[in-house]
Amino acid sequence: MKNPMRWDNLTSPEIGALAKQGAIVLLPVGSTEQHGPHLPVGCDILLAAAMCERIAAELCSRGKPCVVAPSMPVCNSRHHMNFAGSMTLRPQVYMDVLLDYCTSIAKHGFRKIVIVNGHGGNNAPTNAALVNINEALGFPVYFTGYWKGDKHAQPEILETQRGMIHACEGETSIFMALMGEDMVDPIYKETAGAPGYPLEVEDNGIVETFHRMEMHTPNGVMGNAYAATREKGEKIVARFVKGMADALCEDRLWEQRV
């Protein structure tokens, strides 16, 4: 069935019409990487894309045209590459591809672009890429994480952690809500992982560096998957969607220039 929220489901004239309406374009970026023994390697991009579709539907219901661009499923996941199934682009290649994605979108007249992230490893190269993207396009392309719509949702709903880490209570709950419990291996009920960094000075943010994932956790999980439930995920997702839609409805956001 055709999904009018998805760029790749639309005809060329339909996309052209959206550009003329001043539609917001959400670009999901994520990863293809291990998520412990219980979540599929596509977790991050599946969640980013699903959240974008829900946010787009909410915006459209408020009279704000919105469309979800084709996802970027392989991004910056070098730190996961010692776990089977993980894939990565070199950071510079990822940054170049992101520039080309945004340039392609802007070529058709869109001036409201939001990169919606599903993977923490994309933060540094995306923020660096925005320097060249914004300079090249002449207007600000924004970057956010799908979880940023409501900063209080996770600490108020989760029971064993205050926010998402990796394949944890939060991410597993959200995955259950968006993708279905049948896609989660039942081993999650007995799965937990190391939550932090190798040294206290890194854990408290005084210094930082690059580490491979096995430096953090031998099973690829950071946090408490065993505490996940679909009900928690549904509550969190609803608040994320509302909060992000509220933010993107701010007209002044789109009046700024580089």
C-alpha positions as CSV (number, residue, x, y, z in Angstrom):
1,M,0.0,0.0,0.0
2,K,1.3,3.4,-0.9
3,N,2.6,5.5,2.0
4,P,2.2,9.2,1.2
5,M,4.8,10.0,3.9
6,R,7.6,8.3,2.0
7,W,9.6,10.0,-0.8
8,D,10.3,6.6,-2.4
9,N,6.5,5.9,-2.6
10,L,5.7,9.1,-4.5
11,T,5.8,10.1,-8.2
12,S,8.1,12.8,-9.4
13,P,5.1,15.3,-9.9
14,E,4.0,14.5,-6.3
15,I,7.4,15.3,-4.9
16,G,7.5,18.5,-7.0
17,A,4.2,19.6,-5.6
18,L,5.5,19.0,-2.0
19,A,8.5,21.3,-2.7
20,K,6.1,24.0,-3.9
21,Q,4.1,23.6,-0.7
22,G,7.3,24.2,1.4
23,A,7.3,20.7,2.8
24,I,9.6,19.7,5.6
25,V,11.9,16.8,4.5
26,L,13.0,14.3,7.2
27,L,16.2,12.4,6.3
28,P,16.7,9.3,8.5
29,V,20.3,8.3,9.2
30,G,21.2,5.3,11.3
31,S,23.4,2.3,11.1
32,T,23.8,-1.4,10.3
33,E,25.6,-2.8,13.3
34,Q,25.3,-5.4,16.0
35,H,22.7,-4.8,18.8
36,G,23.6,-7.6,21.1
37,P,22.0,-11.1,20.9
38,H,18.4,-9.9,20.7
39,L,18.0,-7.0,18.3
40,P,18.6,-7.0,14.5
41,V,21.6,-5.3,13.0
42,G,19.2,-2.8,11.3
43,C,17.8,-1.6,14.6
44,D,19.0,2.0,14.4
45,I,17.9,2.8,10.8
46,L,14.6,0.9,11.3
47,L,13.8,3.0,14.3
48,A,14.9,6.3,12.7
49,A,12.8,5.7,9.6
50,A,9.8,4.5,11.6
51,M,10.0,7.6,13.9
52,C,10.3,9.9,10.9
53,E,7.2,8.4,9.4
54,R,5.2,9.0,12.6
55,I,6.6,12.5,13.0
56,A,5.7,13.3,9.4
57,A,2.2,12.0,9.8
58,E,1.8,14.2,12.9
59,L,3.1,17.2,11.1
60,C,0.7,16.6,8.2
61,S,-2.2,16.3,10.6
62,R,-1.3,19.8,11.8
63,G,-1.3,21.2,8.3
64,K,2.5,21.1,7.9
65,P,3.4,19.2,4.8
66,C,6.2,16.7,5.4
67,V,7.9,13.8,3.6
68,V,10.5,11.2,4.7
69,A,13.5,11.0,2.3
70,P,15.2,7.6,1.5
71,S,17.1,6.4,4.5
72,M,20.9,6.1,4.9
73,P,21.3,2.6,6.5
74,V,25.1,2.4,6.5
75,C,26.8,5.3,8.2
76,N,29.6,5.6,10.8
77,S,29.9,2.3,12.8
78,R,33.6,1.5,12.7
79,H,33.6,0.9,16.5
80,H,31.2,-2.0,16.0
81,M,33.1,-3.8,13.2
82,N,34.5,-6.6,15.4
83,F,31.0,-7.9,15.9
84,A,29.5,-9.9,13.0
85,G,27.0,-8.2,10.7
86,S,28.2,-4.7,11.3
87,M,28.9,-2.4,8.3
88,T,30.4,1.0,8.1
89,L,31.4,3.9,5.9
90,R,34.6,5.8,6.5
91,P,33.6,9.0,8.3
92,Q,34.7,11.2,5.4
93,V,32.7,9.0,2.9
94,Y,29.7,9.3,5.2
95,M,30.0,13.1,5.3
96,D,30.3,13.3,1.5
97,V,27.3,11.0,0.9
98,L,25.3,13.1,3.4
99,L,26.2,16.3,1.4
100,D,25.1,14.7,-1.8
101,Y,21.8,13.5,-0.2
102,C,21.0,17.0,1.0
103,T,22.1,18.7,-2.2
104,S,19.8,16.3,-4.2
105,I,16.9,17.2,-1.9
106,A,17.6,20.9,-2.2
107,K,17.9,20.7,-6.0
108,H,14.2,20.2,-6.3
109,G,13.3,23.3,-4.3
110,F,13.1,22.0,-0.7
111,R,14.4,24.4,1.9
112,K,13.4,22.7,5.1
113,I,15.6,19.6,5.7
114,V,16.1,17.8,9.0
115,I,18.6,15.0,9.4
116,V,17.0,12.6,12.0
117,N,19.6,10.4,13.6
118,G,19.1,6.9,15.1
119,H,22.8,6.1,16.0
120,G,25.1,7.9,18.4
121,G,28.2,7.2,16.3
122,N,26.8,9.6,13.6
123,N,26.9,12.6,15.9
124,A,30.5,13.8,15.4
125,P,30.7,13.3,11.6
126,T,27.2,14.8,11.0
127,N,27.9,17.9,13.0
128,A,31.2,18.3,11.0
129,A,29.4,17.7,7.7
130,L,26.9,20.4,8.5
131,V,29.6,23.0,8.1
132,N,30.0,22.2,4.4
133,I,26.3,21.3,3.8
134,N,25.0,24.6,5.1
135,E,27.7,26.6,3.3
136,A,26.9,24.8,0.1
137,L,23.1,25.1,0.3
138,G,22.9,28.6,1.8
139,F,20.3,27.7,4.4
140,P,20.5,25.7,7.6
141,V,20.0,22.0,7.5
142,Y,19.2,20.8,11.0
143,F,20.3,17.7,12.8
144,T,18.5,15.9,15.6
145,G,18.0,12.5,17.3
146,Y,14.6,11.0,17.1
147,W,14.7,10.8,21.0
148,K,15.2,14.6,21.5
149,G,11.5,15.5,21.2
150,D,10.9,15.0,24.9
151,K,14.0,14.9,27.2
152,H,11.9,13.9,30.2
153,A,10.1,10.9,28.6
154,Q,12.8,8.3,29.2
155,P,13.8,9.1,32.8
156,E,10.1,9.2,33.7
157,I,9.2,5.9,32.0
158,L,12.2,3.7,32.1
159,E,12.9,1.8,35.4
160,T,16.6,0.9,35.3
161,Q,18.2,3.7,33.4
162,R,17.6,7.3,32.6
163,G,18.0,7.2,28.8
164,M,19.0,5.1,25.8
165,I,22.5,3.6,25.7
166,H,22.7,0.6,23.3
167,A,20.4,-2.3,22.9
168,C,19.2,-1.5,26.3
169,E,15.9,-1.1,28.2
170,G,15.0,2.0,26.2
171,E,16.0,1.0,22.7
172,T,14.6,-2.5,23.1
173,S,11.3,-1.1,24.4
174,I,11.0,1.4,21.5
175,F,11.9,-1.3,19.0
176,M,9.1,-3.5,20.4
177,A,6.7,-0.6,20.0
178,L,7.6,0.3,16.5
179,M,8.7,-2.9,14.9
180,G,6.9,-5.6,16.9
181,E,7.9,-8.0,19.7
182,D,8.3,-10.9,17.2
183,M,11.5,-9.2,15.8
184,V,13.2,-9.3,19.3
185,D,14.9,-12.5,20.3
186,P,13.5,-13.7,23.7
187,I,17.0,-13.8,25.1
188,Y,16.5,-10.1,25.8
189,K,14.8,-11.2,29.0
190,E,18.1,-12.3,30.4
191,T,20.4,-9.8,28.7
192,A,22.3,-6.8,30.3
193,G,25.5,-5.1,29.4
194,A,28.2,-2.8,30.8
195,P,26.8,0.7,30.9
196,G,29.8,3.0,30.6
197,Y,33.3,3.7,29.6
198,P,36.6,2.0,30.5
199,L,37.9,4.8,32.9
200,E,36.1,7.1,35.3
201,V,37.6,10.2,33.7
202,E,35.9,9.2,30.4
203,D,32.7,8.1,32.1
204,N,32.3,11.5,33.7
205,G,33.1,13.4,30.5
206,I,36.4,15.0,31.5
207,V,38.2,13.4,28.5
208,E,37.1,11.5,25.5
209,T,38.6,9.4,22.7
210,F,37.7,6.7,20.2
211,H,37.1,3.2,21.5
212,R,35.8,0.0,19.8
213,M,32.6,-1.4,21.3
214,E,34.3,-4.4,22.9
215,M,36.2,-1.9,25.1
216,H,32.8,-1.1,26.6
217,T,31.0,-4.4,26.6
218,P,31.8,-8.0,25.6
219,N,28.3,-8.8,24.5
220,G,27.6,-5.7,22.5
221,V,24.9,-4.4,24.9
222,M,25.1,-1.3,27.2
223,G,22.2,-1.2,29.6
224,N,19.4,-3.5,30.7
225,A,17.5,-5.1,27.9
226,Y,15.8,-7.4,30.4
227,A,13.7,-4.5,31.7
228,A,12.2,-3.7,28.3
229,T,8.5,-3.8,27.5
230,R,6.3,-2.8,24.6
231,E,4.2,-0.7,26.8
232,K,7.1,1.5,27.9
233,G,8.1,1.9,24.3
234,E,4.7,3.0,23.2
235,K,4.5,5.7,25.9
236,I,8.0,6.9,25.0
237,V,7.3,7.0,21.2
238,A,4.1,9.0,21.7
239,R,6.0,11.6,23.7
240,F,8.9,11.7,21.2
241,V,6.6,12.2,18.3
242,K,4.6,15.0,19.9
243,G,7.7,16.8,21.1
244,M,9.5,16.7,17.8
245,A,6.4,17.8,15.9
246,D,6.0,20.7,18.3
247,A,9.6,21.8,17.7
248,L,9.4,21.5,13.9
249,C,6.2,23.5,13.8
250,E,8.1,26.6,14.9
251,D,8.0,28.8,11.9
252,R,11.0,30.9,12.9
253,L,13.2,27.7,12.6
254,W,12.8,28.0,8.8
255,E,13.4,31.8,8.6
256,Q,17.1,31.6,9.6
257,R,19.9,31.8,7.1
258,V,23.5,30.6,7.3
